[in-house]
């Protein structure tokens, strides 16, 4: 059973939250905004998938884990939605309109997946996303960004800590209900490409407000991106998710991340008692 705590965090996001988490890294900051903008569309899709999968699961432990996973995702949805509203209000009208169009496309994709795709596809997509973000989270905690706006840092540290906490759920659910490694790998890699294409589209759109036309393009591929992902620690971790022997339950979680979970537990409980 996954050890998942559903926390209602007492976060309040200030109106003066900057669009850019770091003025020294416009491209990376816009990618972070792009990631945040996708969340209110991805997370309901994951919750819908878990709801359908939980109804078919015959293992009550896995079904309970799927329920708790969804409850954590609902809290992520709430906080990213609040942050995104602040960000959208600060974008130029032209950029905000373009962002809205891209988000509508993403929402339509996820609605179509829920309606027309199989549960196996949707669970494999969910696991592809979770394997990627687990690698991202562990790499980020190994190599924290310096100089990030504290509010953006608070949002992402909490979100990524909980990504690590519920790391086994989609893997276990897919394995329990279907178990086909090659299908999971094929759909999972496609899912990662699909999701990241939207993150980068949104990032390039937001970056228009901070660069002159043709300058400072968001890095979406090539040798420089490969070097960046390797040096950050993401790519070495990600490659370990691809072989058939990968299982997120086998990954050793650093004590520092476990300490974060405990601190968030106390913060959430204190807020409930207030």
Secondary structure, DSSP 4 states (H G I P E B T S, - for coil): --------------TT--S-S-TT-HHHHHHHHHHHHHHHHHHHHHHHHHHHHHHH---HHHHHHHHHHHHHHHHHHHHHHHHHHHHHHHS-HHHHHHHHHHHHHHHHHHHHHHHHS-HHHHHHHHHHHHHHHHHHHHHHHHSPPSS--HHHHHHHHHHHHHHHHTTTHHHHHHHHHT--HHHHHHHHHHHHHHHHHHHHHHHHHHHTTTS-TTSS----SHHHHHHHHHHTTHHHHHHTTTSTT--GGGSPPPHHHHHHHHHHHHHHHHHHH-
